[in-house]
Amino acid sequence: MSADPVAPAESSAFWQSVQRAQAAVQSLSLILGSLPDAVASSENPAAALLNDEAVARQVSIRLRRPGSGAGDDNLCRWLYDTFQSNDPDLQLVVLTFTPTIAGVYLSRAISREPLAGFEAVLLALYAYETVIRGGDPETVILPNLANPSVYHEAKAPPKKGAMELNIAVVSPALEPYGTVRSTKRARIVGVALELYYSKISSMPLSSKLAFCEFCMVWAGQDIGTENDGKEEGGEKTAAVGADENGGKDEGEVKAKAASVDKNGGKEAGEVKAGRIPLPWELFQPIVMIVGHCLLGPANPEELRTTAYSVVEGLHWRATHDMNPQEILATRSLLRLGKMGDDTIAEPQISTSSDDYSEEALKMKARLT
């Protein structure tokens, strides 16, 4: 019996992936110091890196430090080289830190600090997504209400152009960029977040909570930092709470938002608070990610509560900017978040044979 030629090839590819992951772990240990034994001696180093909270916290702290993200930042170089390895498991590890990279980068970019390290990582994510899309935009087909329903007879013949499809562009075609210009910054970061969203089901909880934290900072609703009792935190949180929480007091809204500080804030390193411009190309992927955090059926209650507070902050920001598109998106999420609290009882379906007996059927016929 001849041996299967596919099996050796698959085994060779698997061990090559393990060797790349082990090399990545060793190089990371030179930057962070000794890593937990669960990661250093794991048979699947990439999966161990992805799910180890201690390593994620160390990386997050270093990314938030003052002066991080410069061109000579060894951690940014490691993230860049690891993603460029084209190993899917290692790329997931890098994507885990996309919220922190984007959050710190956008908060500091307005001050014109040298952030070549962060920009190199973001450009790598952008270039990867550009290749994947092949120059085509991301589109969806919307139902055309001018077409007759398949469940009803048409009283009048359809109009001439009724059969045409309504195609909506979710994300325009991508152009290759070699540098990050101020006019293209939002688009590059937005595409990196779109890539993060495409893999969000594989992202750990700490990564999603970090994203929620930065969303509040970007919107101007800084939570878990020194701004909580100041102008940016007090009046805005109260306004959001009165508008979308049916008169809940400010303390309840802040209590919900305080859970974000568990993953970030001062203990996780420096977080520079400050509102940033949020054009639609950046606002849209933010809403998509927060929507998953809010409505994902398997998400823990901590993440859902935090995400709802984030949507409140984003809605306040959209209302403040008077952007109808953003207002519609955030208000829809707020309503869906409230609907999630309503429990609908499942119908009781009986499988008992007594319900289908001749006497039972006669009794039902009399009642009807």
Number of C-alpha atoms within 10 A of each C-alpha: 3 4 7 8 8 8 10 11 10 11 11 11 12 12 11 13 21 19 14 18 24 20 14 20 20 15 15 20 15 12 13 13 11 12 19 15 8 13 20 17 13 15 13 17 23 24 16 20 27 23 18 15 15 12 20 18 18 15 18 22 19 20 26 23 14 13 12 23 28 18 15 12 17 16 22 23 18 18 23 22 16 24 22 15 14 12 16 11 18 23 20 22 23 21 26 25 24 25 23 24 25 21 25 24 24 22 18 20 14 12 8 8 12 15 19 19 23 26 25 21 27 25 21 19 26 26 19 17 17 19 12 10 12 10 14 13 15 13 13 12 10 10 11 13 10 13 16 17 9 7 6 7 8 11 7 7 9 12 10 8 9 14 13 11 12 13 12 12 12 13 17 12 14 20 10 12 13 11 13 17 10 11 8 12 16 20 18 27 26 24 24 26 27 22 18 23 19 10 13 20 11 15 18 16 18 20 22 25 25 24 27 29 31 29 26 26 25 23 25 22 32 29 29 23 18 12 17 17 13 11 11 19 19 17 15 19 29 18 17 24 23 15 13 16 16 9 12 14 14 18 13 14 20 19 14 17 26 18 19 28 17 15 21 27 20 16 12 20 17 18 26 21 23 19 18 15 13 18 13 16 17 20 20 20 22 21 20 16 20 28 23 18 27 27 18 13 10 8 13 12 11 16 23 23 20 23 30 25 29 31 28 26 27 29 25 25 24 22 16 10 13 11 14 10 12 22 19 14 19 24 19 14 22 22 11 15 19 12 11 14 8 8 7 7 6 6 6 6 6 9 8 8 8 11 12 12 10 9 11 12 12 11 10 10 9 7 6 5
